[in-house]
Each structure stands twice: as structure tokens, then as C-alpha cells.
């Protein structure tokens, strides 16, 4: 499935050095009727099959989770990204993002679903031989078989390539014997198939294998007792001379680490997008409770402190939704361009995701932190009831916490995205150096006295955004010059720079989406969205200023420090914004509707 909207392809990470027009971005309002119907059908499945059984899922009632997976398979939800030739629906990347978004409100089921359809299925789709695809994909798409992904080990988490699981070729050359321990394996308790990463001999890099449960030599610990996502199966898996046919190696020897990295890029961006519907649901529940709960003779929704929370919950959700689908469509557009150049579809999809690995990390970090924020504020609005398992917020709070850890911790992803940006700059793929030098010249030059034209809606805010990008170039450029090859050791500075990059990307995505909405339906119809875009940008400016000043103070001294601090003030200077009124207007829309203030897919 492809949308009819056409978008010019750009390079991943280019948003830092190039200005983007709203014409060039995709917004979720542009999903086709077919895609919206798919989203509505998915929500209906959640409402009918999952939410009424949420307590039973958390108690891990035998057979319930795999049974729900079977029903999802019957609806075609397990094969969205799989071509029709293997029983799937052949939908594009942004559509699979959309369905991940909708499943965000399904709690533990979303973890089982994501593990099966993502890291469990996609390695075979993208790296499997034709024989492997024909053999396994139809079973995974239908739900007949459930998939799991075995990468993490007790001593190999973020440093996945240090895994100790071994694969030894048998004397007859027909099998590999897998021996090792994997942990935190989602779906392990009911999986029929495992994607297992192991090293052959003294290889430097991992290799990957498709392992059927019936191969034998597989044992497991009991289910992990977890803080959240209690309904998902999570076990340690032990391979004891598990006999795997040589034809079940995925791709080539030592290509496993590359497979893991590329599949995790996909997992990251889908995880980041896969919080949106959950945030909307929690905001709706919070608004409803605030309208019903009375203190001092009035609903607590009338209090400014509660309005502040509801407005921030809504705005942050709108922002991550804007950023996620912008990046998702960029991946689709790059994939289409590569296919047009003659690249095979599977390779084009991988290259498309790889091109936007920086954005994938941004979406993962920001989405997971927005979900944590929204869940935390939901607990606070519920007050004492928020701490009770009788109300929905306790489970949501516990379930949300894992998102900042899996698919690579947010700290690792912050350092990865900055590292990827500098690597692309060194390769000449992004002109980071030229842009940073231009900012340096501007910083020591005479400020322009020209008055910009702010007659268009949000034009002043876009001008603020341009300056924020200059602050990133100044801080990142000087950090690279100061530390050189040891920059990777300066993790605190890298995380400061990452925070600046994340906020710029999300703020820009929010502004561009709002501009596009205005272009389509006018200012009056988009007052809520304009307020949210302005509120998000205002908060982003503060975060960027704080992160930038902290980074600069970590490596600059004397006159250089003074000049750079002046630069931070110059590049983060804005006119005062009455955020209290912005929040009150946003919150009033939420309170009036008694729910999240806008709908896209009904």
C-alpha cells in the first residue's frame, strides 16, 4: 500500500543543516482512507479482544496471549510489512508505523506483537534466502508460528557483539551446534521460532540462525518477574548443543551484527511511534477523571495546575506524532527512490531505514520519554487513585518504564545519533563542517539589522528554529574541534548535543505539520494546533539553551567560553510567550471534549 502524496527524498540528518518546507513533509492527516480504515479496525480489535482481558493477560493466563496473536493473524495484522507472495499485506513502512501506534494502547500485547512482527519476522524477510522466506514467513504471518529474537546475554547488552553464544560446525558439515545463554527474550515462553545470534569459532562478529523449537536442546528459566508489561512472556533461553541445519544460517557468516543493527533501527522508530495511541488514551482517561473528581466544590479540571498537566500531555503527544510520521515517510520515499534505481525491494527497505537511523534514534528516545511523562502525570492527576491497582494508571506507569530501556537504552541511542551524525559529516554526506564554519563567522560578525517578514503564520517561530540549528552547529562543531578523536569518551557532552538535536527535530516537525494544516484548512480551524506548536517550541528553546550552555561549559574556558555563551544567548533568544494562556486554551479543549482533543482515524 502506498499513499498518493509525493515527497522529495532527502538525506537522514540533513535537517540540521538544511531548511525544510512544509510541502516536503508527510503529516498523519494525509493517510489514505484505506489506511485510516486499517487503523480503525485495529482499534476495534483492541477494544473487543485485548482491553476486556487486560487483567487476565497480566496474570499470564495460559494460552491467552498466543490465542490473541492467532486472532491478530486472522485479521492480517501479523503480516503488514510482508509481501503478498508470502501471505502478508505488502503495506509500506509508514502504514506499519501507524498500526504500531494504534497498538500502543494494548499494554503487554503491544510488546508481544512488536517482538513477533518486528525483530522476530523481519530478519527473515530482509535477510532470508528465498527458501527460508517460503518456509517460514507464511507461518509467521498467519500466527501459526510465533517468533522470538535472541540477542541479549548476561554480559552482552548494549555491547551486543560481545556475546558468548557459540555455533560449532559438526564433523559432517551439515549442522551447527548452538551453545549459550540468552536473556530478556520476549515471547520465549510460547515461541515456535527463534532468531539466534552466535559466534562461529574465533569470528569477530556474530552470525545469525533461524532456530525451530523442535530442533531440541532448548531449555528455559521460569517467566521473569517484571516491573511492567507483566502479560508478556520474558524468559532466559539456554541452547545446549542445539542442532541447527547449515541452511538455517541467515545471510552470510559474520553478518549477524549487521542484521541486529539494522533490525534494531526499525524497532527503534516503531517503538517511538508505538507510544502515541497510548499517550492519547492516558490523556483521555486523565481528562475524564479530572472532570469527575471534585475538590473544594469544583472539578479538579478547573484548577490551573491540572490544566498545565493536561496541556503538556497533549502537546508532547502531538509533537512525537508529528515527528514519527515525518520520519516514517522519509523512509518510504527513500525506499521507493532506491527501488526506482533498480535495487531489490528488500535491500531498498533496509537501505531506506539505514539512511534515517539518526531519526530512528530520535523517535525512540523522544517517544519513550513522552510516554513516561504522560503516564507519570496521569498518576499525579489521579492522585491517590493513581497509586491504586484498581485504577488504570498504575499499570500504565509500570508498562511505560521499559520503553526507555529496550531497543537500546536512551543513553546509548543519544550517543549513537551524535556519532552517526559526525561519521556522515566525515564522509562528506552532510556538510556539517561548512555549516559550523558559517555559524562561527556569523558569531564573530556584526548582527544583521534586517527585519524578517513574519506575516505568514508561524513565520516567527520558524525563524527561532533556524537560530536553534545554529546553536547546535556551534556547540557540536567546537566540541569536535576540541576533543577530536576522543569525543566519544565525552559522553556527557554527547548527550547534551543529542538533546539539542532531538528538540530541534521534534519542534521542527511540529511546526511543519501545523503549517501544512494551516495551508490546507486555514488558521481558524487550527488554533489548537498553533497553540501546541508554539508551546512545544517555547519549551524546546529552554531545553536547548540549558543543554548547550552545559556542554560549552564542559570544554571552553576564558574568552572562548564568554563568546560561546553569548552565542547561546543570541541563538536561543525569543520574544516572551505567555505559556500559561497557551496551556489553558489547550487544556480547555481537552476538558471540553472530555478526551484527547482531536481524532484522525475514526
ROTISE-298866 format. One record per residue (C-alpha): residue number from 1; x, y, z. Coordinates in Angstrom, 1 decimal, m for minus. Layout:
(NUM,(X,Y,Z)),
...
//
This chain:
(1,(0.0,0.0,0.0)),
(2,(1.3,3.5,m0.9)),
(3,(m0.1,6.9,m0.2)),
(4,(m0.8,9.1,m3.1)),
(5,(1.2,12.0,m1.6)),
(6,(4.6,12.5,m3.3)),
(7,(7.6,13.7,m1.3)),
(8,(11.1,14.7,m2.3)),
(9,(13.7,12.4,m0.9)),
(10,(16.3,13.9,1.5)),
(11,(19.2,12.5,3.4)),
(12,(19.0,11.4,7.0)),
(13,(20.3,14.0,9.5)),
(14,(20.2,16.8,6.8)),
(15,(17.5,18.7,8.8)),
(16,(20.3,20.1,10.9)),
(17,(22.0,21.9,8.1)),
(18,(19.1,22.4,5.7)),
(19,(15.8,24.2,5.9)),
(20,(12.7,22.1,5.3)),
(21,(9.5,23.3,3.8)),
(22,(6.1,22.0,5.0)),
(23,(5.5,20.9,1.4)),
(24,(8.2,18.3,1.8)),
(25,(6.9,16.6,4.9)),
(26,(4.2,14.0,5.4)),
(27,(1.6,14.5,8.2)),
(28,(m0.7,11.9,9.6)),
(29,(m3.7,13.8,8.3)),
(30,(m2.6,12.6,4.8)),
(31,(m3.1,8.9,5.5)),
(32,(m5.5,7.4,2.9)),
(33,(m9.0,6.2,3.7)),
(34,(m7.7,2.7,3.4)),
(35,(m5.0,3.3,6.0)),
(36,(m7.5,5.0,8.3)),
(37,(m9.8,2.1,8.0)),
(38,(m7.0,m0.3,8.9)),
(39,(m6.2,1.9,12.0)),
(40,(m9.9,1.8,13.0)),
(41,(m10.1,m1.9,12.5)),
(42,(m7.0,m2.4,14.7)),
(43,(m8.5,m0.2,17.4)),
(44,(m11.7,m2.2,17.2)),
(45,(m9.7,m5.4,17.7)),
(46,(m8.0,m3.8,20.8)),
(47,(m11.3,m2.7,22.2)),
(48,(m13.0,m6.1,21.7)),
(49,(m10.2,m8.6,22.4)),
(50,(m7.5,m7.0,24.4)),
(51,(m8.7,m4.3,26.8)),
(52,(m11.5,m6.5,28.3)),
(53,(m8.9,m9.2,29.0)),
(54,(m6.1,m6.9,30.3)),
(55,(m6.2,m8.3,33.9)),
(56,(m6.2,m11.9,32.6)),
(57,(m3.2,m11.0,30.4)),
(58,(m1.3,m9.6,33.3)),
(59,(m1.9,m12.8,35.2)),
(60,(m0.4,m14.7,32.3)),
(61,(m3.4,m17.0,31.9)),
(62,(m2.1,m20.0,29.9)),
(63,(m2.8,m19.7,26.2)),
(64,(m4.4,m16.3,26.3)),
(65,(m1.5,m14.3,24.7)),
(66,(m0.8,m16.8,21.9)),
(67,(m4.6,m17.0,21.3)),
(68,(m4.8,m13.3,20.8)),
(69,(m1.9,m13.4,18.5)),
(70,(m3.7,m16.0,16.5)),
(71,(m6.7,m13.7,16.2)),
(72,(m4.4,m10.8,15.1)),
(73,(m3.0,m13.2,12.4)),
(74,(m6.5,m13.9,11.2)),
(75,(m7.1,m10.2,10.7)),
(76,(m3.8,m9.9,8.7)),
(77,(m2.1,m7.8,11.4)),
(78,(0.9,m10.0,11.8)),
(79,(2.0,m9.6,8.2)),
(80,(1.6,m5.9,7.4)),
(81,(5.1,m5.5,6.0)),
(82,(5.4,m8.9,4.5)),
(83,(4.8,m9.1,0.7)),
(84,(1.6,m10.8,m0.5)),
(85,(3.7,m13.6,m2.1)),
(86,(4.4,m14.9,1.5)),
(87,(0.8,m14.3,2.8)),
(88,(1.3,m10.7,4.0)),
(89,(m0.4,m7.5,3.1)),
(90,(2.6,m5.8,1.5)),
(91,(2.0,m2.4,3.1)),
(92,(4.5,0.4,3.2)),
(93,(6.7,1.4,6.2)),
(94,(4.5,4.3,7.4)),
(95,(1.4,2.1,7.5)),
(96,(3.2,m0.4,9.7)),
(97,(4.2,2.6,11.9)),
(98,(0.5,3.5,12.1)),
(99,(m0.6,0.1,13.3)),
(100,(2.3,0.1,15.9)),
(101,(0.9,3.5,17.0)),
(102,(m2.6,2.1,17.4)),
(103,(m1.4,m1.0,19.3)),
(104,(0.3,1.4,21.9)),
(105,(m2.9,1.3,24.0)),
(106,(m2.8,m2.5,24.3)),
(107,(m0.3,m2.8,27.1)),
(108,(1.6,m6.1,27.2)),
(109,(0.1,m7.2,23.9)),
(110,(2.0,m4.5,22.1)),
(111,(5.3,m6.0,23.3)),
(112,(4.4,m9.5,22.1)),
(113,(3.1,m8.1,18.9)),
(114,(6.2,m5.9,18.3)),
(115,(8.6,m8.8,19.1)),
(116,(6.8,m11.1,16.7)),
(117,(6.2,m8.8,13.7)),
(118,(9.4,m6.8,14.1)),
(119,(12.6,m8.4,15.4)),
(120,(11.1,m11.9,15.1)),
(121,(9.9,m11.7,11.5)),
(122,(11.9,m9.0,9.7)),
(123,(15.3,m10.7,9.9)),
(124,(13.9,m13.5,7.7)),
(125,(12.1,m11.1,5.4)),
(126,(15.1,m8.8,4.8)),
(127,(18.0,m11.3,5.1)),
(128,(16.5,m14.8,4.5)),
(129,(17.0,m16.8,1.3)),
(130,(14.0,m17.4,m0.9)),
(131,(13.7,m20.9,0.5)),
(132,(13.8,m19.6,4.1)),
(133,(11.1,m17.0,3.3)),
(134,(8.9,m19.6,1.6)),
(135,(9.2,m21.9,4.5)),
(136,(8.8,m19.6,7.5)),
(137,(7.1,m16.3,6.6)),
(138,(3.6,m17.7,5.8)),
(139,(3.6,m19.5,9.2)),
(140,(4.6,m16.3,11.0)),
(141,(2.1,m14.1,9.1)),
(142,(m0.8,m16.4,9.9)),
(143,(0.2,m16.7,13.5)),
(144,(0.5,m20.5,13.2)),
(145,(4.1,m20.0,14.5)),
(146,(5.2,m17.3,17.0)),
(147,(8.6,m15.7,16.7)),
(148,(11.2,m14.6,19.2)),
(149,(14.6,m12.8,19.0)),
(150,(17.6,m14.0,21.0)),
(151,(20.4,m11.4,21.0)),
(152,(20.9,m10.2,24.6)),
(153,(23.1,m12.2,27.0)),
(154,(24.0,m11.7,30.7)),
(155,(27.3,m10.0,29.7)),
(156,(26.2,m8.6,26.3)),
(157,(23.5,m6.0,26.4)),
(158,(24.3,m2.6,24.7)),
(159,(27.6,m4.3,23.6)),
(160,(25.7,m7.0,21.7)),
(161,(28.6,m8.1,19.5)),
(162,(30.4,m9.3,22.7)),
(163,(28.0,m12.2,23.0)),
(164,(29.5,m15.6,24.0)),
(165,(26.9,m18.0,22.5)),
(166,(28.9,m20.3,20.2)),
(167,(28.0,m22.1,17.0)),
(168,(30.2,m25.1,16.2)),
(169,(30.1,m26.9,12.8)),
(170,(29.6,m30.7,13.1)),
(171,(32.1,m33.1,11.6)),
(172,(29.8,m33.9,8.7)),
(173,(29.4,m30.2,7.9)),
(174,(25.6,m30.4,7.9)),
(175,(24.7,m28.7,11.2)),
(176,(25.8,m26.1,13.7)),
(177,(25.6,m26.9,17.4)),
(178,(24.5,m23.8,19.3)),
(179,(25.5,m23.5,22.9)),
(180,(24.9,m20.4,25.1)),
(181,(22.5,m18.4,27.3)),
(182,(20.2,m15.6,26.2)),
(183,(18.2,m13.4,28.5)),
(184,(15.2,m10.9,28.4)),
(185,(13.8,m12.8,25.5)),
(186,(10.3,m11.6,24.6)),
(187,(7.7,m14.3,23.5)),
(188,(10.2,m17.1,24.6)),
(189,(7.5,m19.0,26.6)),
(190,(5.3,m19.6,23.5)),
(191,(7.7,m19.1,20.6)),
(192,(8.0,m21.7,17.9)),
(193,(10.9,m20.0,16.2)),
(194,(14.0,m18.1,17.5)),
(195,(16.3,m15.8,15.7)),
(196,(19.5,m16.6,17.5)),
(197,(22.9,m14.7,17.3)),
(198,(26.1,m16.6,17.9)),
(199,(29.8,m16.6,17.0)),
(200,(31.4,m19.3,14.9)),
(201,(34.9,m20.2,16.2)),
(202,(37.1,m17.1,16.7)),
(203,(34.9,m14.9,14.5)),
(204,(35.0,m11.2,15.4)),
(205,(31.3,m10.7,14.5)),
(206,(28.1,m12.6,15.2)),
(207,(26.3,m14.8,12.8)),
(208,(22.5,m15.3,12.8)),
(209,(20.5,m18.5,12.7)),
(210,(16.8,m19.5,12.3)),
(211,(16.2,m22.0,15.1)),
(212,(13.0,m24.0,15.4)),
(213,(11.9,m25.0,18.9)),
(214,(11.6,m28.6,17.7)),
(215,(15.3,m28.8,17.0)),
(216,(15.8,m29.7,20.6)),
(217,(18.4,m28.7,23.1)),
(218,(16.4,m25.7,24.2)),
(219,(15.6,m25.1,27.9)),
(220,(14.2,m22.0,29.7)),
(221,(14.0,m20.5,33.1)),
(222,(10.7,m19.6,34.6)),
(223,(9.0,m16.4,33.5)),
(224,(10.8,m13.2,34.7)),
(225,(9.0,m11.3,37.4)),
(226,(9.0,m7.8,35.8)),
(227,(8.1,m4.3,36.9)),
(228,(5.8,m3.9,34.0)),
(229,(4.4,m5.5,30.8)),
(230,(3.6,m8.4,33.1)),
(231,(1.4,m10.1,30.5)),
(232,(4.3,m10.5,28.0)),
(233,(6.4,m13.7,28.1)),
(234,(10.0,m12.9,29.1)),
(235,(12.4,m15.8,29.8)),
(236,(16.1,m16.8,29.8)),
(237,(16.7,m19.3,27.0)),
(238,(19.5,m21.8,27.1)),
(239,(20.9,m23.6,24.0)),
(240,(22.6,m26.9,24.7)),
(241,(24.1,m28.3,21.5)),
(242,(21.0,m27.3,19.7)),
(243,(21.3,m28.9,16.3)),
(244,(20.7,m26.3,13.5)),
(245,(20.9,m27.2,9.8)),
(246,(23.5,m25.2,8.0)),
(247,(20.9,m23.9,5.6)),
(248,(19.3,m22.2,8.5)),
(249,(22.0,m19.6,8.8)),
(250,(20.6,m16.2,8.0)),
(251,(22.5,m14.3,5.3)),
(252,(26.3,m14.9,5.5)),
(253,(28.7,m15.8,8.2)),
(254,(29.6,m12.9,10.5)),
(255,(26.7,m10.8,9.1)),
(256,(24.7,m11.2,12.3)),
(257,(25.8,m8.0,13.9)),
(258,(24.8,m6.0,10.8)),
(259,(21.4,m7.8,10.9)),
(260,(21.0,m6.9,14.5)),
(261,(21.8,m3.2,14.0)),
(262,(19.6,m2.8,11.0)),
(263,(16.6,m4.6,12.6)),
(264,(17.0,m2.6,15.8)),
(265,(16.9,0.6,13.7)),
(266,(13.4,m0.5,12.5)),
(267,(12.5,m1.5,16.1)),
(268,(13.5,1.9,17.5)),
(269,(11.4,4.1,15.2)),
(270,(8.4,1.8,15.6)),
(271,(8.8,1.8,19.3)),
(272,(8.9,5.6,19.3)),
(273,(5.8,5.8,17.2)),
(274,(4.2,3.0,19.1)),
(275,(3.5,5.2,22.1)),
(276,(1.2,7.7,20.5)),
(277,(m2.2,6.0,20.9)),
(278,(m1.2,5.0,24.5)),
(279,(m0.5,8.7,25.3)),
(280,(m3.8,9.7,23.8)),
(281,(m5.7,7.1,25.8)),
(282,(m3.9,8.1,29.1)),
(283,(m4.7,11.8,28.4)),
(284,(m8.3,11.0,27.7)),
(285,(m8.6,9.0,31.0)),
(286,(m6.9,11.8,32.9)),
(287,(m9.3,14.4,31.4)),
(288,(m12.3,12.3,32.3)),
(289,(m11.1,11.7,35.8)),
(290,(m10.3,15.4,36.3)),
(291,(m13.8,16.3,35.2)),
(292,(m15.4,13.8,37.6)),
(293,(m13.2,14.3,40.6)),
(294,(m14.4,17.3,42.7)),
(295,(m12.4,19.1,45.4)),
(296,(m13.4,22.3,47.2)),
(297,(m16.8,22.0,45.4)),
(298,(m15.5,22.1,41.8)),
(299,(m14.0,19.6,39.3)),
(300,(m10.2,19.5,39.6)),
(301,(m10.1,20.1,35.9)),
(302,(m10.8,23.7,36.7)),
(303,(m7.5,24.1,38.5)),
(304,(m4.6,25.8,36.7)),
(305,(m2.2,23.1,37.9)),
(306,(m4.3,20.3,36.4)),
(307,(m4.7,22.3,33.1)),
(308,(m0.9,22.7,33.0)),
(309,(m0.5,18.9,33.0)),
(310,(m3.3,18.1,30.5)),
(311,(m1.9,20.7,28.1)),
(312,(1.6,19.4,28.3)),
(313,(0.4,15.8,27.9)),
(314,(m1.5,16.7,24.8)),
(315,(1.2,18.9,23.3)),
(316,(4.0,16.4,23.7)),
(317,(1.8,13.7,22.1)),
(318,(1.1,15.9,19.1)),
(319,(4.8,16.6,18.8)),
(320,(6.0,13.0,18.8)),
(321,(3.2,12.0,16.4)),
(322,(4.4,14.8,14.0)),
(323,(8.0,13.7,14.2)),
(324,(7.4,9.9,13.9)),
(325,(5.3,10.0,10.7)),
(326,(7.6,12.6,9.1)),
(327,(10.5,10.2,9.5)),
(328,(8.4,7.2,8.5)),
(329,(7.5,8.7,5.2)),
(330,(11.1,9.8,4.6)),
(331,(12.0,6.1,4.9)),
(332,(9.2,5.1,2.4)),
(333,(10.3,7.8,0.0)),
(334,(14.0,6.7,0.1)),
(335,(12.9,3.1,m0.3)),
(336,(10.9,4.0,m3.4)),
(337,(13.8,6.0,m4.9)),
(338,(16.2,3.1,m4.4)),
(339,(13.8,0.7,m6.0)),
(340,(13.4,3.0,m8.9)),
(341,(17.2,2.9,m9.3)),
(342,(17.0,m0.9,m9.6)),
(343,(17.7,m2.1,m6.0)),
(344,(15.8,m5.1,m4.9)),
(345,(12.8,m4.3,m2.7)),
(346,(14.2,m5.9,0.5)),
(347,(17.5,m4.2,0.1)),
(348,(15.8,m0.9,m0.7)),
(349,(13.8,m1.1,2.5)),
(350,(16.9,m1.8,4.6)),
(351,(18.9,1.0,3.0)),
(352,(15.9,3.3,3.5)),
(353,(15.8,2.6,7.2)),
(354,(19.6,2.8,7.5)),
(355,(19.6,6.2,5.8)),
(356,(17.3,7.6,8.6)),
(357,(19.0,5.8,11.5)),
(358,(19.6,9.2,13.2)),
(359,(15.9,10.0,13.0)),
(360,(15.0,6.5,14.2)),
(361,(17.1,7.0,17.3)),
(362,(15.5,10.4,17.9)),
(363,(12.0,9.0,17.6)),
(364,(12.8,6.1,20.0)),
(365,(14.3,8.4,22.6)),
(366,(11.6,11.1,22.5)),
(367,(8.7,8.8,22.1)),
(368,(9.7,6.7,25.1)),
(369,(10.2,9.7,27.3)),
(370,(6.9,11.3,26.3)),
(371,(5.1,8.1,27.2)),
(372,(6.9,8.1,30.6)),
(373,(6.0,11.7,31.1)),
(374,(2.3,11.2,30.2)),
(375,(2.0,8.1,32.4)),
(376,(3.6,9.9,35.3)),
(377,(1.4,12.9,35.0)),
(378,(m1.6,10.7,34.6)),
(379,(m0.8,9.1,38.0)),
(380,(m0.5,12.6,39.5)),
(381,(m3.8,13.7,38.2)),
(382,(m5.5,10.6,39.6)),
(383,(m3.8,11.4,42.9)),
(384,(m4.2,8.6,45.5)),
(385,(m6.2,6.5,43.0)),
(386,(m3.3,6.8,40.6)),
(387,(m1.3,4.6,43.0)),
(388,(m4.1,2.0,43.2)),
(389,(m4.1,m1.1,41.0)),
(390,(m7.9,m0.6,40.9)),
(391,(m7.3,2.4,38.5)),
(392,(m5.7,2.2,35.1)),
(393,(m2.7,4.5,35.7)),
(394,(m0.7,2.1,37.9)),
(395,(m0.4,m0.5,35.1)),
(396,(0.3,2.2,32.5)),
(397,(3.1,3.7,34.7)),
(398,(4.7,0.3,35.1)),
(399,(4.4,m0.7,31.5)),
(400,(5.8,2.6,30.2)),
(401,(9.1,2.3,32.0)),
(402,(10.6,m0.4,29.8)),
(403,(10.4,1.7,26.7)),
(404,(13.4,3.8,27.7)),
(405,(15.5,0.6,28.1)),
(406,(14.7,m1.9,25.3)),
(407,(15.8,m1.4,21.6)),
(408,(18.9,0.2,23.1)),
(409,(18.8,2.4,26.2)),
(410,(18.1,6.0,25.6)),
(411,(21.6,6.9,26.8)),
(412,(23.1,4.6,24.1)),
(413,(20.8,5.9,21.5)),
(414,(21.7,9.5,22.3)),
(415,(25.4,8.8,21.8)),
(416,(24.7,6.7,18.7)),
(417,(22.8,9.5,17.0)),
(418,(25.6,12.0,17.5)),
(419,(28.2,9.5,16.5)),
(420,(26.3,8.7,13.3)),
(421,(26.0,12.4,12.5)),
(422,(29.7,13.0,12.8)),
(423,(30.5,9.9,10.8)),
(424,(28.3,11.1,8.0)),
(425,(30.0,14.5,8.2)),
(426,(33.4,13.0,7.9)),
(427,(32.3,11.0,4.8)),
(428,(31.0,14.2,3.2)),
(429,(27.4,13.1,3.3)),
(430,(26.3,16.0,5.4)),
(431,(28.1,19.4,5.2)),
(432,(28.3,19.8,9.0)),
(433,(31.8,21.4,8.9)),
(434,(30.8,24.0,6.3)),
(435,(27.6,24.9,8.2)),
(436,(29.5,25.1,11.5)),
(437,(32.2,27.4,10.0)),
(438,(29.5,29.7,8.6)),
(439,(27.9,29.9,12.1)),
(440,(31.4,30.7,13.5)),
(441,(31.8,33.6,11.1)),
(442,(28.3,34.9,11.9)),
(443,(29.1,34.7,15.6)),
(444,(32.1,37.0,15.3)),
(445,(30.5,39.2,12.7)),
(446,(28.0,42.1,13.0)),
(447,(24.4,41.0,13.6)),
(448,(22.1,41.8,10.7)),
(449,(19.7,44.7,11.3)),
(450,(17.3,43.4,8.6)),
(451,(13.7,42.9,9.9)),
(452,(12.4,39.5,8.8)),
(453,(8.9,39.1,7.3)),
(454,(6.7,37.4,9.9)),
(455,(3.4,37.9,8.1)),
(456,(2.9,34.2,7.5)),
(457,(1.5,32.0,10.3)),
(458,(4.3,30.6,12.4)),
(459,(7.0,32.5,10.4)),
(460,(8.5,34.0,13.6)),
(461,(8.6,30.5,15.2)),
(462,(10.4,29.1,12.1)),
(463,(13.0,31.9,12.4)),
(464,(13.6,30.9,16.0)),
(465,(14.1,27.3,14.8)),
(466,(16.7,28.4,12.3)),
(467,(18.7,30.0,15.1)),
(468,(18.4,26.9,17.3)),
(469,(20.0,24.9,14.5)),
(470,(22.9,27.4,14.6)),
(471,(23.3,26.7,18.3)),
(472,(23.7,23.0,17.6)),
(473,(26.3,23.7,14.9)),
(474,(28.2,26.0,17.2)),
(475,(28.3,23.6,20.1)),
(476,(28.8,20.4,18.1)),
(477,(31.4,21.9,15.8)),
(478,(33.5,23.3,18.7)),
(479,(33.2,20.0,20.6)),
(480,(34.5,18.1,17.7)),
(481,(37.4,20.5,17.3)),
(482,(38.3,20.5,21.0)),
(483,(38.1,16.7,21.6)),
(484,(38.9,15.3,18.2)),
(485,(39.2,11.5,18.2)),
(486,(38.4,11.4,22.0)),
(487,(35.0,12.9,21.6)),
(488,(33.4,9.5,22.0)),
(489,(34.7,9.4,25.6)),
(490,(32.9,12.7,26.4)),
(491,(29.5,11.0,27.0)),
(492,(28.0,13.9,29.0)),
(493,(28.8,16.4,26.1)),
(494,(27.4,13.9,23.5)),
(495,(24.2,13.6,25.5)),
(496,(23.9,17.4,25.7)),
(497,(24.3,17.7,21.9)),
(498,(21.9,14.8,21.4)),
(499,(19.2,16.6,23.5)),
(500,(19.7,19.7,21.4)),
(501,(19.3,17.7,18.1)),
(502,(16.2,15.9,19.4)),
(503,(14.4,19.0,20.4)),
(504,(15.1,20.8,17.1)),
(505,(13.9,17.8,15.1)),
(506,(10.7,17.4,17.1)),
(507,(10.0,21.1,17.3)),
(508,(10.5,21.5,13.5)),
(509,(8.3,18.5,12.8)),
(510,(5.5,20.0,14.9)),
(511,(5.8,23.4,13.3)),
(512,(5.9,22.0,9.7)),
(513,(2.9,19.8,10.4)),
(514,(1.0,22.8,11.8)),
(515,(1.9,24.9,8.8)),
(516,(0.7,22.2,6.4)),
(517,(m2.6,22.0,8.3)),
(518,(m3.0,25.8,8.1)),
(519,(m2.3,25.7,4.4)),
(520,(m5.0,23.0,4.0)),
(521,(m7.7,24.3,6.2)),
(522,(m6.8,27.8,7.4)),
(523,(m5.8,29.5,10.7)),
(524,(m9.2,29.4,12.4)),
(525,(m9.6,25.6,12.1)),
(526,(m6.1,25.1,13.5)),
(527,(m6.0,27.3,16.6)),
(528,(m5.4,24.4,18.9)),
(529,(m2.5,23.1,16.7)),
(530,(m0.9,26.5,16.5)),
(531,(m1.1,26.8,20.3)),
(532,(0.6,23.4,20.7)),
(533,(3.3,24.2,18.2)),
(534,(4.1,27.4,19.9)),
(535,(4.1,25.8,23.3)),
(536,(6.3,23.0,22.3)),
(537,(8.8,25.3,20.6)),
(538,(9.0,27.6,23.7)),
(539,(9.8,24.7,25.9)),
(540,(12.3,23.3,23.4)),
(541,(14.2,26.6,23.4)),
(542,(14.7,26.4,27.1)),
(543,(15.9,22.8,26.9)),
(544,(18.3,23.6,24.1)),
(545,(19.7,26.6,25.8)),
(546,(20.3,24.6,29.0)),
(547,(21.9,21.7,27.2)),
(548,(24.1,23.9,25.1)),
(549,(25.4,26.0,27.9)),
(550,(26.1,22.9,29.9)),
(551,(28.1,21.4,27.0)),
(552,(30.0,24.6,26.3)),
(553,(31.0,25.0,30.0)),
(554,(32.4,21.4,29.8)),
(555,(35.1,22.3,27.3)),
(556,(35.5,26.0,26.8)),
(557,(37.3,28.4,29.1)),
(558,(38.3,32.1,29.3)),
(559,(37.3,34.4,26.4)),
(560,(36.2,31.5,24.2)),
(561,(33.7,30.5,26.9)),
(562,(32.3,34.0,27.1)),
(563,(32.0,34.3,23.3)),
(564,(30.2,30.9,23.1)),
(565,(27.9,31.7,26.0)),
(566,(27.0,34.9,24.2)),
(567,(26.4,32.8,21.1)),
(568,(24.0,30.6,23.0)),
(569,(22.0,33.6,24.2)),
(570,(22.0,35.0,20.7)),
(571,(20.8,31.8,19.1)),
(572,(18.2,31.0,21.7)),
(573,(16.8,34.5,22.0)),
(574,(13.0,34.6,21.7)),
(575,(10.2,37.1,22.4)),
(576,(8.3,36.3,25.7)),
(577,(5.5,33.9,25.2)),
(578,(2.5,33.6,27.6)),
(579,(2.7,29.9,28.1)),
(580,(0.1,30.0,30.8)),
(581,(m2.6,31.2,28.3)),
(582,(m1.4,28.7,25.7)),
(583,(m1.7,25.8,28.2)),
(584,(m5.1,27.0,29.4)),
(585,(m6.5,27.2,25.9)),
(586,(m5.1,23.7,25.0)),
(587,(m6.4,22.2,28.2)),
(588,(m9.8,23.8,27.8)),
(589,(m10.2,21.9,24.6)),
(590,(m9.3,18.6,26.3)),
(591,(m11.6,19.3,29.2)),
(592,(m14.5,20.3,26.9)),
(593,(m14.2,17.1,24.9)),
(594,(m13.5,15.0,28.0)),
(595,(m10.8,13.3,26.0)),
(596,(m7.8,13.9,23.8)),
(597,(m8.8,16.9,21.7)),
(598,(m8.5,15.5,18.1)),
(599,(m9.1,12.3,16.2)),
(600,(m7.5,11.1,13.0)),
(601,(m8.7,7.6,12.3)),
(602,(m12.4,7.4,13.1)),
//
